[in-house]
Amino acid sequence: MREIDQEAPQDDALAVRSSLYAEFRAERDEILKHKWIESEKAGRDIGFERALIDWTRHHRARWRAQRRTKA
């Protein structure tokens, strides 16, 4: 059991340095912004799943293209 506990900090450090994880976090942040904006428009919380689907369908491709040109 001790070996597992000792490996956890290394796994956390790897996740922080991972470009895939960074991309996931950036995308999640955009979805949460979209959720907030759309919830404000609707006058109620639209929920993460609806925001995810809407953002993916209408904004994801442009967002990814913009990130590629910045990199």
C-alpha positions in Angstrom: 0.0 0.0 0.0 2.9 2.4 0.7 4.1 2.1 -2.9 0.8 3.4 -4.2 0.9 6.4 -1.9 4.4 7.3 -3.0 3.5 7.2 -6.6 0.5 9.5 -6.4 2.6 12.8 -6.2 4.5 11.7 -9.3 1.2 11.1 -11.2 -0.1 14.5 -10.1 3.1 16.2 -11.4 2.8 14.3 -14.7 -0.8 15.5 -15.1 0.2 19.1 -14.5 3.0 18.9 -17.2 0.9 17.0 -19.7 -0.1 19.0 -22.8 -3.1 16.7 -23.2 -4.3 17.5 -19.7 -3.6 21.2 -20.3 -5.7 21.1 -23.4 -8.5 19.3 -21.5 -8.4 22.0 -18.8 -8.5 24.9 -21.3 -11.5 23.3 -23.1 -13.3 22.7 -19.8 -12.8 26.3 -18.8 -14.3 27.5 -22.1 -17.3 25.2 -21.6 -17.8 26.6 -18.1 -17.7 30.2 -19.5 -20.2 29.2 -22.1 -22.4 27.6 -19.4 -22.4 30.8 -17.4 -23.2 33.0 -20.4 -26.0 30.8 -21.7 -27.4 30.4 -18.1 -27.5 34.2 -17.7 -29.3 34.5 -21.1 -31.8 31.8 -20.0 -32.3 33.2 -16.5 -31.5 29.8 -15.0 -28.7 27.2 -14.8 -28.7 25.3 -18.1 -26.4 22.6 -16.7 -23.0 21.4 -17.8 -24.2 18.7 -20.2 -26.3 21.1 -22.2 -23.5 23.7 -22.2 -21.0 21.0 -23.3 -23.2 19.9 -26.2 -24.0 23.4 -27.3 -20.4 24.6 -27.1 -19.1 21.5 -28.9 -21.6 21.9 -31.8 -21.2 25.7 -32.2 -17.8 26.8 -30.9 -15.3 24.0 -30.5 -13.9 23.8 -34.1 -13.3 27.6 -34.2 -11.8 27.6 -30.7 -9.4 24.8 -31.6 -8.4 26.5 -34.9 -7.6 29.7 -33.0 -5.5 27.8 -30.5 -3.5 26.1 -33.2 -2.6 29.4 -34.9 -1.5 30.8 -31.5 0.8 27.9 -30.8 
